[in-house]
Structures are given as structure tokens and as C-alpha cells.
């Protein structure tokens, strides 16, 4: 009986886990785009791209993005229900907009180097990345948008703001991740600008003017 009560308490405490069901919408849709958009897409390019060198060492923060996102999202999941709903809403709205944009406006890049000046462990990781990830569906950059989402969520967290060292770590890591997208030629400067623009559009609806709505949303019955 005690085990059942404990399970009920756990389920009630973390009932907001239903948000993760969005993965069953995002992943199939994204995989469909990856498999079907291989040609006849609009090539994204900015003149600034030609001045940015390829730097393979940025593969470290680029890959660290997955850990970074997981740690930050689950931090809010376990410690701040209202904050979790806010960051989840921000990310879901942006990722859905990204899917719609790429569906109606197929896009891709032609920036990746075919020959590497050096041969090292980081270059090997980049080669692996290029093999696994197609140079399509890049506008706006989800790597950048989601990173910005984490930075905004952290800036709005009273608990995190109380720890300056953690805040500095979050923002420096986020900055390096954003830089990595262009130095690895995974994204054009245009993709980065589009990600920031989308974040600026979504931000007021989630954070700037909806403290009461966010609180109400976080107490909705499941």
C-alpha cells in the first residue's frame, strides 16, 4: 500500500511530464523532412558566411548542446513547475514554427568543407556529424533557438540568478554553442539571425506579459 501511495504522490508531483509527449509529434515530422528534403530546396547564404573560418574545435560545444539542453530542461522540470511550463511552451512553439517553415519553405546549406586542412579527433567528429546530419532544414537554427530559450529561462529564474557562477557558466556555454553553429558550417548567419528573431517574437507571449497566465497554466488539471 505504501508503494502505491508513493507512486501516486510521484505521479501527482510530476504530472507535468505529459509535455514530453511533444516528442511524438516533433521527431516523426522532423525525420520526414530530413528524409524527403534532399533537393529542390532554397540555399541559405549570407555574405558574412564567407568571412567565417571553419574551426573544428567548436564540435565540442556543438555536441555538448544535447547535454546542456537536457540538464537545463530537467532542472526546471524537477525544481520549478511554472518555469518548466514556460520554457517548454517557448521551445515547443519555436520548434513547431521551425517544422512549419521547413515544410512550406524547404531550405538547406552549401557551406560545408569537402577538404579539411587538419586531421585530428575533432575533424573526425565533424565528419561523423556531416554523415549523420543532412545540410537541410536549417532555417531558423533550432540549435540556436533552443539555446536562447534556455538563456531566457535562466535569466527569469530567481533561484539561478542567486548563483552568479552558474549563470556565467550557462551564458558562456550558450554563447559557445551559438558560435559553434557557424564555425562548423552547420548554419548560415542567416539561420542564426532568424532564430533570434523568432525568439524575440515568441518571448513577449511567454515571459514578458504573461506571469499570471503561466501560473494558471501550470495548475491546470491533467
C-alpha positions in Angstrom: 0.0 0.0 0.0 2.9 2.3 0.8 4.4 1.7 -2.6 1.1 2.6 -4.3 0.8 5.8 -2.3 4.4 6.7 -3.1 3.7 6.1 -6.8 0.6 8.3 -6.7 2.5 11.1 -4.9 5.2 10.9 -7.5 2.8 11.0 -10.4 0.9 13.9 -8.9 4.1 15.8 -8.3 5.5 15.3 -11.8 2.2 15.3 -13.7 3.7 18.0 -16.0 5.7 15.2 -17.6 2.9 15.0 -20.2 4.7 17.9 -22.0 7.3 15.4 -23.2 4.7 13.7 -25.4 5.5 16.5 -27.8 8.5 14.4 -28.9 6.0 12.1 -30.6 5.0 15.0 -32.8 8.3 16.6 -33.4 10.6 13.6 -34.1 8.4 11.9 -36.8 7.8 15.3 -38.5 11.5 16.3 -38.4 12.6 12.8 -39.6 10.2 13.1 -42.5 11.7 16.4 -43.5 15.2 15.0 -43.2 14.4 12.1 -45.5 12.4 13.9 -48.1 14.1 17.3 -48.5 17.2 16.3 -50.4 16.9 18.5 -53.5 14.9 21.4 -54.8 15.4 23.5 -51.7 16.3 27.1 -51.2 20.0 27.5 -50.4 20.5 29.8 -47.4 23.6 32.0 -47.6 24.8 35.3 -46.1 27.9 37.2 -47.4 29.1 37.1 -43.8 29.4 33.3 -44.1 32.4 33.7 -46.4 34.3 35.5 -43.7 33.8 32.9 -41.0 36.5 30.2 -41.0 35.9 26.6 -40.3 37.1 25.7 -36.8 36.7 22.0 -35.9 37.2 22.5 -32.2 33.7 24.0 -32.0 32.4 20.5 -32.4 32.8 20.2 -28.6 30.2 22.8 -27.6 28.1 21.8 -30.6 27.7 18.3 -29.3 27.5 19.5 -25.7 24.3 21.2 -26.7 22.4 17.9 -26.2 23.6 17.6 -22.6 23.2 21.3 -22.0 19.5 21.2 -23.1 18.8 18.1 -21.0 20.3 19.4 -17.8 18.5 22.8 -18.1 15.1 21.4 -19.1 15.2 18.8 -16.4 16.4 21.3 -13.8 13.1 23.2 -14.3 11.1 20.0 -14.5 12.3 18.9 -11.1 12.6 22.3 -9.3 10.3 24.9 -10.9 7.0 23.7 -12.4 5.9 27.2 -13.5 9.4 27.8 -15.0 9.2 24.4 -16.7 5.9 25.2 -18.4 7.3 28.5 -19.6 10.5 27.1 -21.1 8.6 24.1 -22.5 6.0 26.4 -24.1 8.7 28.6 -25.6 10.6 25.6 -27.1 7.5 23.9 -28.4 6.1 26.9 -30.1 9.5 27.6 -31.7 10.2 24.1 -32.8 6.7 23.8 -34.2 7.2 27.1 -36.1 10.5 25.6 -37.4 8.8 22.5 -38.7 6.1 24.5 -40.5 8.7 26.8 -42.0 10.8 23.9 -43.3 7.7 22.2 -44.6 6.4 25.1 -46.7 9.9 26.6 -47.4 12.4 23.8 -47.9 15.9 25.1 -47.2 19.4 24.0 -46.9 23.1 24.9 -47.0 26.1 24.6 -49.2 28.7 25.7 -46.7 30.4 22.5 -45.5 34.0 22.0 -46.5 34.8 18.9 -48.5 38.5 19.0 -47.7 39.9 19.6 -44.2 43.2 21.5 -43.5 43.9 19.3 -40.5 43.3 15.8 -39.5 42.5 15.3 -35.8 40.0 13.9 -33.4 37.7 16.9 -33.7 37.7 16.7 -37.5 36.7 13.0 -37.2 33.8 14.1 -35.1 32.8 16.7 -37.6 33.0 14.1 -40.4 30.7 11.9 -38.3 28.3 14.8 -37.8 28.2 15.6 -41.5 27.4 11.9 -42.2 24.5 11.8 -39.7 23.0 15.2 -40.2 21.9 16.5 -43.6 22.6 20.1 -44.6 18.9 20.7 -44.9 16.1 22.1 -42.6 18.4 24.8 -41.2 16.3 28.0 -41.1 15.8 29.0 -38.4 18.5 27.3 -36.4 17.0 25.1 -33.7 20.4 24.7 -32.1 20.4 28.5 -31.6 16.7 29.0 -30.8 16.6 26.4 -28.1 19.9 27.7 -26.6 18.4 31.2 -26.5 15.3 29.6 -24.8 17.5 28.2 -22.1 19.3 31.5 -21.6 15.9 33.3 -21.3 14.6 30.8 -18.8 17.7 31.0 -16.7 17.5 34.8 -16.7 14.0 34.6 -15.4 14.8 32.1 -12.7 15.2 33.6 -9.2 17.0 30.5 -7.9 19.5 30.5 -10.7 20.1 34.3 -10.6 21.2 33.8 -7.0 24.2 31.8 -8.2 26.3 34.1 -10.3 28.8 31.3 -11.1 26.1 29.1 -12.5 24.6 31.9 -14.5 28.0 32.8 -16.0 28.6 29.1 -16.9 25.2 28.9 -18.6 25.6 32.0 -20.6 29.2 31.3 -21.7 28.2 27.8 -22.7 25.2 29.1 -24.6 27.4 31.7 -26.4 29.9 29.0 -27.4 27.1 26.8 -28.7 25.7 29.6 -30.8 29.1 30.3 -32.3 29.7 26.6 -33.0 26.8 26.5 -35.4 28.5 28.9 -37.8 32.2 27.9 -37.2 31.3 24.3 -38.1 29.4 25.4 -41.2 26.2 23.8 -39.8 24.3 27.0 -40.2 24.5 30.3 -42.0 24.5 33.6 -40.2 21.0 34.0 -41.7 19.8 30.9 -39.7 21.2 32.4 -36.5 19.5 35.8 -37.1 16.2 34.0 -37.9 16.5 32.0 -34.7 17.0 35.2 -32.6 14.2 36.9 -34.5 11.8 34.0 -33.8 12.8 34.1 -30.1 12.1 37.8 -29.9 8.7 37.3 -31.4 7.7 34.5 -29.1 9.3 35.9 -25.9 6.7 38.5 -25.0 3.9 36.0 -25.2 5.6 33.5 -22.8 7.6 35.7 -20.4 7.2 39.4 -20.8 3.5 39.8 -20.4 2.1 36.5 -19.1 3.1 35.9 -15.5 -0.4 35.2 -14.4 -1.2 33.1 -17.5 1.9 30.9 -16.9 0.9 30.4 -13.3 -2.6 29.4 -14.3 -1.4 27.1 -17.0 0.9 25.3 -14.6 -2.0 24.5 -12.3 -4.3 23.1 -14.9 -5.6 19.6 -14.1 -4.2 16.8 -16.2 
